[in-house]
């Protein structure tokens, strides 16, 4: 345990340096977010819409790499916020003069949305809806009569909908094409595979592509089909290409070292040829075999699987894509897993305590304490403390940027254009950080929020430093309350979550090997297992953030990490299920059972 604690700071700094490096598309994402926030500041200042900082923050929070997903997210949030505001208009009528009923609405509404978000695919959007309900109801205590409450809620609706409209319009003209992004990602897979075949020392690139899984690409091609951004035949081909390229990655990952050099160079050449097909309008005659008749032939020979996958990639003729079951909206254990309700109770309790604290001392300027509880809450203690750490770091950096702007830049600004330039520059930094991996992206969002709250205080230039100090104090108070609640009320160790993820992955492999079908596993099934294991590995790294009484010891961490690696090594074997069980396949089946037994002995 001491060893784990001693390597905390070096590990965090090394990870931060890695996550801040440039990559293809990062600058494109950052400048688009900055441009939309600067446009939002123009609209808010010109028309006198309050809460400009929160409106710009919503853009930073919701923006995704491709324009289609961002547009659909914006439309969905606008609809959900509109429905919530209609509900709040009704509730305001009989709670504006009754503090007790306001507290009931805050607690009940918060619990419901948090529970739904934790137990369903709604995810973090549930936290946002809980925040809208809870925070909007707290504002009613400052409203003298019903008409003012209605006007305030309508302004709140306008504050949320205007940024969503900017996202939709901006991405309509300047958004990144999901078709182009999807093709680029598939080409990256093929190029990484070709390089690894030619130089086996570069196998880490293939591993990285495997761990990324198919979920994001399948989501992107789903948006392409939903919005009809490409011809139907092209969309069908891209859907199949996602599965075929993943099958190729699996096959190559097992033969890079063992395959003879001529075979590796032959497959590398075919990979580059397949990459050309992604941009072509027709098949290439050099495709190996007929994928329509061979793609379903199971084989435990990685070279054969690689050839079949390449043949399918180089053939654009219409053929059905792999069918996979669509997940239900609610998780299968939504009613049986008590952790969902406990999470909702803890987060609601932390938010309510924060609200009561800053109300009791009559310091409304630190209302970010309540906001912190909703936006930083995650399932396990380690995840929540990791997010709280990122929130503190991001808040301090963003506030420092804002204070610097107030002291040295804002006094010299004379036009809305200069304010837009300031917003663009600050959000460009925040967007760069937020477009990184999940390990660091939340810090970027907090940099942007603290910066915006500091410089966008009124409808004109302001050099009041109290806003910056109030926001920082509010965030620190919220972090303290969250820490106390999540470490003392039903604390959930990261080891428990990792054990569950590994168990889910092993159960997925068990279902594949024990199925009666002759066909090999679908790539969605294998991808889901691999990404679950990767999530478990990433989560295990967050054990460094847990208090000593919850943190698993080094032996437990090492045993879980070993099980994750062993399960990943079985995935290619299980994916290519042979007609007649081979010795390697039979051994894989027995290893899965042994690993499940070993997992049951790992203490939480």
N, C-alpha and C positions, 0 to 999 in steps of 0.2 A: 504493500500500500504506500509505503514511504517512497519507494522507487517511482511509483506512478505519479505521486504528487511532485516529486523533484523534477520530472520532465514536462510538467504542465506548460510553463512559459516557453521553453524552447520549441515544443510541439506547436503551440498556438502561433508563434511568430513564423515558424517555417511554413505552416499551412497558409497563413495570411499572405506571405510573399508569393506563394504558388498561386493563390486564388486571385491575386491582383495583376497577374501577367496578362498581356493582350492576347486575344484569340480572334479568329475570323468571325466577324459580325458584331464584336463587342462595341466598337466605336459607333457602328450603324445604329445599334440599339440605344446607346447613350445619347447621341445627338437628337434622335427622334423624340425621346422622352423629354429632353431639355427644351426642344422646340415647342412641343405641345404645352408644357408648363408655362413657357413665356407667353404663348398665345392665350392661355387661360388667365394669366395675370392681366393681360390687356383687356379681356372681356369683363373680368370682375371689377377692375378699376374704372373702366369706362361707364359701366351701367350700375355701379354702386352695389354690387352683390356682396353681402357679408361673407366672412369665413373664407377668404381667398386662399389662405394657406392650406386649409383642409381640402379645398377643391383641387388645388395643384397636387396635393399629396395623393389623392385618389388616382390621378393619372399615373404617378410614379408607382403606386401599389399595383395597379391593374394591368399595366402595359406588358405585353408578351412579345416574343421575338418576331412573330409573323402578324401581318395585318388582319387576317381573317379571325384568328383567335381573339385578338384584342377587340375587334369590332363586336363579335358575338358576346364576349364578356361584358363590354360596355352596355350593350342593349339589355342583356340579362340583369345586370345590376340596376340599370335605370328602371326596369319593370318592377324588380323586387323592392327597391327603395320607394317607388310610387305606392305600391301596395301597403308598405309599412307606414308611410306618412298618412295614408287614408285611415289606417287603423288608429294611429296616434291622434288624428283629428277627432275621432269618435271618443277615444279614451280621455282626451284633454277636457271634454265637456264636463265629466263628473269626477275628475281628479285634481283640477286646478286649485280648488279650495280645500282639498283634503290631503294633507301630507301622508297620512297612513295609507290611503289607497294608492298614492303615487309609489310608495315603497313596495306595496304588494305587486303593482304592475311591473316595477323594475325587477323584482326578484323572480316573479313567475315568468315574465317575458324573457329575461336573461337565461333562466334555466332551460326553457323550451328550445330556444334557438341554439344554445351551446350544446345541448344534448343531441339535437338533430344533426348539427355539424360534426360532432364526434362520432356518431353512429351511422353516418351515411356518406355518400359521395359529395355532399354539399361542402364538407371540409371547412377551411378557414372562412368561407363566406358566412357560415353560421355565427362565427365570432363577430364579424362585421355587423350582421343584422342585430345581434344581441347588443352591440355597442350603440347602434342607432336608437334602439328602443330605450335602453337604460339611460344614455346620456341626454337624449331629447326630453325624457321625463324629468330629469334633474333640472333642466332649464326652466320648467314651468314654475318652479318656486320663485323665480325672479320676475315672472310676468304678472302684472296687476289685474288683468281682466281677460275674458275669453277671446275678444276680438284680437287683442295683441298676441295671444297664444296662437291663434289661427294664422296670423300674419307671420309669426316667427317660424312656425312649421312649414309654411309655404316657402319662406326664404331658405329653410333647410333643404327642402325638396329641390329648389332651384340650384342651391350650392352643389348638390350631388348630380343633378341631371346635366347641367352645363358642361362639366368636364367630360361626361360620357358622350355628349354631342360632339365635342371637339375631337375625341378619340375616333369616333365614327367618320367624321368628315376628313380628318387628317389622313387616316389610313386608307380612305377611299382613293386619295390622290398620291400619297407619298408612303404608304405602308409597304412593308417588305412582302413580296409575293410568296405565299405558302408553297406554291408549286415549285418555284425556283429553289426555295430553302430546302424542300423535301428532296429534290434531285441532288442538291449539293451534299446533303447528308448521306445519301446513298452512294454518291461518288466517293465520298470520304471513306466509307466502309470498304469499297472495292480497292481504292488506292492503298489503304492501310493493309489490306490483305495481300496485295501484290508486293508491297515492300517487305512484309514479314516473311513471305515465301522466298523472296530473293535473299533476305538477310534475317535469319531466324532470331538474331539478337534483338530485333525490333518487335518481338512478339507482344510487348506491352501495349502497342497500338491496337492490336486485335482484341486484347483483353479489355481495354477501355471501351471499345465499341460494343463488345458483348455485354459488359456490365450496364451500359446505357439502356439496353433493352429495346423493345418495339413500341412501348406504350405511347411515348410522345410522337413518334412518327405515325402511328395508327390514328392518333387524335388529329394530327395535321392533315392526313389524307381524308379523314372524315369531314373536316371543314371544307376541303376542296370539293368533295362530292356534294355536301349540303348546299354550298353556295354556287355550285356549277362553275367553278373557276377553270375547269379544263374539260375537254370532251370526255364522254363516259368511258370510251375505250382507253383513253390515257389514264383516267382515274383508276380503272380496273387493273391496268398494267402496273401502275405505281403501288397499288395495294399488294399485288403479288410480289413485286420486286422487294418490298420490305421483308416479307417472309423468306424469299429465296436468298436474299443477301445475308439474312441472319443464319440461315441454314449453312451458307457458305462459310461464315465466320466460325460456326461450331465445328464444321468439318476441318477447316484449316488449323484451328487451334490444337487439334490432336495429331496432326501430321507434319507440322512445320519442321521439327527436328528429325523425326524418324524417316521421312520421305526422302528418296534419292534426289540428288540435285537436278537431273533432267526433268523429273516430274514436277518439282517445285517451280522451275523456270517456265515449264509449259503452262501450269495453272496460273502463274503470275501474268503471263502474256494474255491468257483468256480473261483474267480479271480486268485488265486495261481495255480489252476489246469490249467487255460488257459495260464498262463505264462509258464508252462511246455510244453504246446503244441507248443509254438513258437520255441522251440529247438527240437521238436520231428519230426519224419518223417511220422506220420500218425495221424488220428483223435483219440480222446479219447471217448470211448463208453458212458461215463457219460454225454455227451452233452445233454442239455435240449431241446428237440424238434428238428424239422428239419428247419434250417435256410433258406433253399432254398424256402420253402413254407410260412414261417412266417415272414421273415425279412421285407417284404413290408407291413405287416399289421399295420396300424396306431393305436396308443394307447396313451392315455394321462396318463397312469398308469406307473410311473417311475420304479416300481418293475418289471412289465412285460417287459418294454423296456430293463432293465438291464439283465433279463434272456435271452431275445432274442439275445442281443449283445454277451453275454457269450456263448450261444449256437453256434453262428456263429464263434466265435473265436476258439472254440474247434473242429470245423469241417473243415477239409482240402479238402473236396471234391470240385471239380471244380464247380464254379458258377460265374456268371457275377458280376463285381464290379460296384459300383455306377458310373454313367456317369455324368460328369460335363463339362460345356462349357469351352473351353480353351480361356484365355484372348487374345485379339489381341495385336500385338506388340505396336501399338500406343494407347494411352489412348483415350477414347471416346470424350474428350473435348480438344484434342490436337490442334485443329484449332480455337476453340472458347474461350479458357481460356487465357487471356492476361498475366497471371502470369508467364507462361512459357517463353514468349518472354522477359518480364521484367527481369526475372532472368538471361537470357542469356545476355541481354544488360548490367545489373549491373556488372556481373562477368567479361565480356569482358572489360568494362570500367575500373574496378579496376586493372585488369592485365595490360592493356595498360598504365595506369597512373604509375604503379610501374615500368614498363619497361622504360618509358620515364624519370622517376626520376633518376634511377641508371645509365642510359646512359648519362643524362645531367651532372651528377657529376663525370662521368667516374670511376665508382666503380663497375666493373663487378662481384666482389666477393660476392655482396649481391643479386645475381640473384634469390636467394630463395624467394625474395619478390614476384616475378611474379608467382613462383610455388605455393606459399601460397594461392594466389587468386583462383587458380583452384581447389586445393585439399580441401580447407576449405569452399567453397561456398555451401550453402544449401538454400532451398526454403524460409523459414521465417527468420526474423532477429534474433529471439531467438536461432534457431538451428545453424545459422552461428556463432553467438557470443559464443555459447557453444563450438562449434568446434574450434574456435579461442582460447578460453581459454585452451582447452585440448592441442592445438598445442603449445602454449607458455609454459605450464607446462612441456609437454613432451620434448620440445626443450631444456629447461634449464636443466632438469634431464639428458638427453642424452649427452648434451654438457659437463656437469660436469663429467660424467663418462668418456667421451673421453679425456678431459683435464687431469683427474687423470691418465688415461692410458699413455698419452704422458709424463707426468712428472715422473711417477714411474715405468712403465712397459716397454714401447717401447725401451728406451735406452739400456735395457738389452736383447732385443730379437735378435737372430742371425739366425733364420730359419723361413721358411714359416709355419712350424708346430706350432710354438709359436704364430704367427699371427692368424692362424686358431683357436687356443684355445682361444685367446682374443676375436675374433669375436663370437665364440660360447657362451662364458660366457655373453657378453654384450647383444646379441640377445636373450639369454635364459630369461633374465629379461624383455626385451621388448616383447617377445612372450608371457610371462605369463600375462602381462597387456593387450596386444592386443587380447588375447583369451577370455577376459571377455565380459560383456554386452556392448551394443552400447553406454551406458552412459560413458564408460571409455576406450573402446578399442582403440579409435583414439590416445589417449595419448601414448599408447604402441607403435603404429606405429611411432609416432614422436620421442619417445625415441630412437628407433632403427635407424631412419634416421639421427638424429643429431649425434648419436654415430658413425655411419658408415662414415658420412661426415668428422668427426674429425680425425679418425684414418686411413682411406683409402684415402690418398691424392695423393700419387704417386705409383710407382711400387716397392717401398722399404720402409724401416722404415723412418718415418718423425716425427720430433718433433716441427714442425712449428705450433704455436698457432694461427696464423692469420686466418687460415681456420675456426677454431671454432668461433672466434669472428665475422668473416664476415657472417657465416651462421646464427648466432643468430641475428645479426643486420638486415639481410635480412628478416628473419621471423617476427621480430618486426615491420619493415617497412610495410611488406605486411599486417600484422594484423591491423595496423593503417589505411591503405588505405581501407581495407575491412570494417572496423568499420564505417568510414566516409561515404562510398558509401552506405552500406546497412542500415544505420540508417537515411539517408537524401534523398535518391532517391527511391521512391516507397517503403517505409518501410512496411513490411507485419507482422502484429502482430501474435503471436502464437495463440491468441484467434480466429482469422479468420480461421486458419487451423484446429483447434480443432472443431469449429462449423461445418466446411465442413465434417470432419471425422464422427462426430456424425450424421449429416444429411445423409451421405452415409449409415451408419449402419442402421438407422431407415428406410431409403428407401429400404434397403435389406430385413428387417423384413416385411415391407409392401408388397413387391412383393411376399414373401412366403405366408403370410396369405390371400392374395387376389387371389392367383392362383387357378385354377379350378381343379387341379389334386387331386386325392385322397391320393396318397402316401405322406409320411412325407417328410420334407425337406432333401436334401442331406447334408451330414456332411460337404462337402466343402462350401456350402452356409452358414451354421451356423458358421463354423470355420472362414470364411472370415469376417462375422459380428463381431465375438468376437475379432479377432485380430485387426480389424479396431478400435474397442473401446479401446483396450489395447494400440494401437499406440496413440490414442487421449489422454489417461491418461498419458502416458510417455511424450508426447509433452507438456502437461499442466504443468508438473513439470519444464520444461525449461523456464517458464515465469520469473523465478528468474533472468535469464540472460539478460532480456530485459531492455533497458533504461526506465526511469520513465515515459517518455511521451508516450511510447508504451505499457507498462506493464498493463495488466488488473487488476482491483481492486480485493480485496479479495472476494467481493460478487459475481462478475462475475465468478471467478475461482470456488467458491463453487457451484454455480448453474450449471456450466458445469460438475463438478465432480459428482454432484447428478444425472444429466441426464445420465451420463455414467453408473453409478451403476444401475439405474433403467432399462436401456436398456439391460444390462448384465443379470439382473434377469429375463427378459422376454424371453431370448434365449432358455432355456430348455422348456418353455411352448410352444413356437412357433415351436420348432424342432419336437415335437411329436404331429403333427396335427391330432386330432381325426376325425373319420368319421362323427360323429354327434357333432357339437360344444358344448363343455362343458362350464359351467359358467366361469371357470378360463380362458379358451381360449377366450371367448367373451370379458372378461374384459381386457385381454392382447391386443386385437385388438383396443379397445377404448383407452387404455393407450398409444399405439403407436401414435395415432392421437393427443392426448393431449400433448405428449412430443414434437411432431413436432411443435405444436403451441407454446409451451413454449420455444423451441429452437429459434424460429423466434423473440422472444422478448429479447433474450440475446444479449447485445450490443457487437460489435466487439472491 
